[in-house]
Amino acid sequence: MPGDRAAPLSTERLSAHFGGTTALRDVSMSFPANTVTAIIGPSGCGKSTLLRCLNRMHELSEGARVTGQVRLDGLAIYAPEVNPIQLRRRIGMVFQRPTPFPTMSIFDNVAAGLRVNGRHGRSVTAQKVERALVKAALWEEVKDRLGASAMELSGGQQQRLCIARAIAPEPEILLLDEPTASLDPLGTLRIEELSQELKRDFTVVIVTHNMHQAGRVSDYTAFFYLGELVETAATKDLFTHPRDERTDAYVTGRFG
């Protein structure tokens, strides 16, 4: 619903295609403000494709196209006049594997996230970098070595650095594509804890292959199968009282 802050992000009959293949079909759903929505389903069901459609990353793939619509605060993000680079300042994204810029310092990695919104003075940049690192629960660990290479950080720290880079421009939406897939249990726990803190400031959408993780971190869960949204509900309800037989089979481990 245009301008509805209860659900700032929504899709309307969204479909995604690669050449002649349809990866996502007629998805209509909304993402309530300041909540975590988990996207679950077996491999190849369209989870990551959905995430990439939400900030127009999908169109960067050769032969990719989208039909239907995504709306951010009522704005149709696929409208011709929408600048996708500016859009990604409002809808940040973090990928499966940590992707710090290897030739940049810790400070410059986070500051790079600000450049999409123009250059800031040094003091303003420093304030925004510190704020982002604090929100990403990394400031206390790196505040005395901001000039060091980002590659000196552990895998879990690198992923939190990427989160800091994504939230530095102060987006409204934060997309996390299996952010713990390459992390050890301790790094995974820290990211899961962080997701709960981040929803105070952002609307979070997380793709996960781990149903237990979805149960731990999300307020709402959406189950996808063969490119279709099967059902979405409050997480507790979806896991304990799924409405669709396919959802029940998946969450009880009978397939997937």
C-alpha positions in Angstrom: 0.0 0.0 0.0 1.7 3.3 -1.0 3.3 5.1 1.9 2.2 2.4 4.4 5.0 2.4 7.0 3.6 -0.9 8.4 5.0 -2.5 5.3 7.5 -0.2 3.6 8.6 -2.9 1.1 6.3 -5.1 -0.9 6.0 -7.0 -4.2 3.1 -7.3 -6.6 3.0 -10.3 -8.9 6.8 -10.3 -9.1 8.4 -12.7 -11.6 12.0 -13.1 -12.5 13.4 -14.7 -15.6 16.8 -15.8 -17.0 16.4 -16.1 -20.7 13.5 -18.5 -21.2 13.6 -19.8 -17.6 11.3 -18.5 -14.9 13.1 -18.5 -11.6 10.4 -16.7 -9.6 6.7 -16.6 -10.4 3.9 -14.2 -9.4 5.2 -13.3 -5.9 3.1 -10.9 -3.9 4.1 -10.3 -0.3 5.0 -7.5 2.1 7.8 -6.9 4.6 6.6 -5.2 7.8 8.8 -2.3 9.1 11.4 -3.0 11.8 11.0 -6.8 11.6 13.1 -9.7 10.4 11.6 -11.7 7.6 13.2 -15.1 6.8 13.0 -16.6 3.3 13.3 -20.4 3.4 13.0 -23.2 0.9 15.0 -25.9 -0.9 18.0 -25.1 -3.1 16.9 -23.5 -6.4 13.5 -22.4 -5.2 14.2 -18.7 -5.9 15.2 -17.4 -2.5 18.3 -15.5 -3.6 16.7 -14.4 -6.8 13.9 -12.8 -4.8 16.4 -10.9 -2.7 18.3 -9.7 -5.8 15.0 -8.5 -7.3 14.3 -6.4 -4.2 17.1 -3.9 -5.0 17.4 -4.5 -8.8 20.6 -6.6 -8.6 18.8 -9.3 -10.7 18.9 -7.1 -13.8 22.7 -7.1 -13.7 22.8 -10.8 -14.8 22.9 -11.4 -18.5 19.6 -12.3 -20.0 17.7 -11.4 -16.8 14.4 -9.6 -16.7 11.7 -8.8 -14.2 7.9 -8.5 -14.6 5.5 -7.3 -11.9 6.6 -4.7 -9.4 8.5 -4.0 -6.2 7.4 -1.0 -4.1 9.4 0.9 -1.6 7.3 3.4 0.4 4.9 3.4 -2.6 7.7 4.0 -5.1 7.7 1.5 -8.0 11.4 0.7 -8.0 11.4 -0.6 -11.6 10.0 2.6 -13.0 12.3 4.0 -15.8 13.0 7.2 -13.8 14.4 5.3 -10.8 18.2 5.3 -10.5 19.2 1.8 -9.4 22.4 3.1 -7.8 20.5 5.5 -5.6 17.9 2.8 -4.9 20.6 0.5 -3.5 21.5 3.2 -1.0 17.9 2.8 0.4 18.0 -1.0 0.1 21.4 -2.4 1.2 22.6 -5.9 0.7 25.1 -8.3 2.2 26.1 -11.5 0.4 26.9 -15.1 1.4 30.6 -14.7 1.6 32.3 -11.7 3.2 33.3 -9.3 0.4 35.6 -6.6 2.0 37.5 -4.6 -0.5 41.0 -6.2 -0.1 43.1 -3.1 -1.0 41.2 -0.9 1.5 41.6 -0.3 5.2 38.8 -1.1 7.7 37.8 2.5 7.8 37.8 3.0 4.0 35.7 -0.2 3.5 32.9 1.4 5.6 33.4 4.8 4.1 33.0 3.3 0.6 29.4 2.6 1.5 28.9 6.4 1.8 30.1 7.3 -1.6 27.0 6.2 -3.4 25.3 9.2 -1.7 28.0 11.7 -2.5 31.2 12.8 -0.7 31.1 14.0 2.9 33.6 16.1 4.9 36.2 14.1 6.9 34.6 14.6 10.3 31.1 13.7 9.0 32.5 10.6 7.3 34.4 9.6 10.5 31.2 10.0 12.5 29.1 7.9 10.1 31.8 5.2 9.9 31.9 4.9 13.7 28.1 4.8 13.9 27.9 2.0 11.3 30.6 0.0 13.1 28.8 0.4 16.4 25.5 -0.8 14.8 27.4 -3.7 13.3 28.8 -4.6 16.7 32.4 -4.2 15.5 33.5 -0.9 16.8 35.0 -2.1 20.1 37.1 -4.7 18.2 38.5 -2.4 15.5 38.5 1.1 16.9 42.2 1.1 17.5 43.2 -0.3 14.1 40.9 1.4 11.6 43.8 1.9 9.3 44.6 -1.8 9.1 43.7 -3.9 6.1 40.3 -5.4 6.2 41.8 -8.7 5.3 43.4 -8.9 8.7 39.9 -9.5 10.2 38.4 -12.9 10.9 35.7 -14.2 8.6 33.0 -13.3 11.1 34.5 -9.8 11.6 34.7 -9.4 7.8 31.0 -10.2 7.5 30.1 -7.6 10.1 32.3 -5.2 8.3 30.3 -5.8 5.2 27.1 -5.2 7.2 28.6 -1.9 8.5 29.4 -0.9 4.9 25.8 -1.7 3.8 24.2 0.3 6.7 26.6 3.3 6.6 24.4 5.1 4.0 21.5 4.5 6.5 19.2 2.4 4.2 15.6 1.6 5.1 15.9 -2.0 4.1 18.8 -4.5 4.8 19.0 -7.7 2.7 21.1 -10.6 4.0 21.7 -13.4 1.6 22.7 -16.4 3.7 25.1 -14.2 5.6 26.4 -17.0 7.9 26.9 -19.7 5.2 30.7 -19.4 5.3 31.1 -18.7 9.0 32.0 -20.9 12.0 29.4 -21.4 14.8 30.7 -18.5 16.8 30.6 -16.1 13.9 27.1 -17.4 13.0 25.9 -16.7 16.6 27.2 -13.2 16.4 25.4 -12.4 13.1 22.2 -13.9 14.4 22.4 -11.8 17.6 23.2 -8.8 15.4 20.1 -9.3 13.2 17.9 -8.8 16.2 19.7 -5.5 17.0 19.5 -4.3 13.4 15.8 -4.4 13.2 15.5 -1.5 15.6 16.8 0.7 12.8 16.1 -1.3 9.6 13.6 -3.7 8.0 15.6 -6.9 7.6 15.1 -9.7 5.0 17.3 -12.7 5.4 17.6 -15.7 3.1 18.7 -18.8 5.0 19.0 -22.5 4.2 18.9 -23.2 7.9 15.3 -23.6 9.3 16.6 -23.5 12.9 18.2 -20.2 12.1 15.0 -18.8 10.6 13.2 -19.9 13.8 15.8 -18.1 16.0 16.1 -14.8 14.2 12.9 -14.0 12.3 9.5 -12.5 13.1 8.0 -13.7 9.9 8.9 -16.5 7.5 8.1 -17.1 3.9 8.4 -20.6 2.3 9.3 -20.8 -1.4 9.1 -23.9 -3.6 9.9 -24.1 -7.3 9.9 -20.4 -7.7 6.6 -19.8 -6.0 5.7 -18.3 -2.7 3.8 -21.1 -0.9 2.9 -19.3 2.2 4.1 -16.6 4.6 3.2 -16.1 8.3 4.5 -15.3 11.7 7.5 -17.6 12.2 6.0 -19.5 15.1 2.8 -20.1 13.2 4.5 -21.2 10.0 6.6 -23.7 11.9 3.9 -25.1 14.2 0.8 -24.8 12.1 1.7 -24.5 8.4 -1.4 -24.1 6.1 0.1 -25.8 3.1 1.0 -29.5 2.9 4.3 -28.6 1.1 5.3 -26.3 3.9 4.5 -29.0 6.5 6.6 -31.5 4.5 9.5 -29.1 4.3 9.6 -27.9 7.9 9.2 -31.5 9.2 12.1 -32.7 7.1 10.1 -34.9 4.7 11.8 -33.2 1.7 14.4 -30.6 1.0 
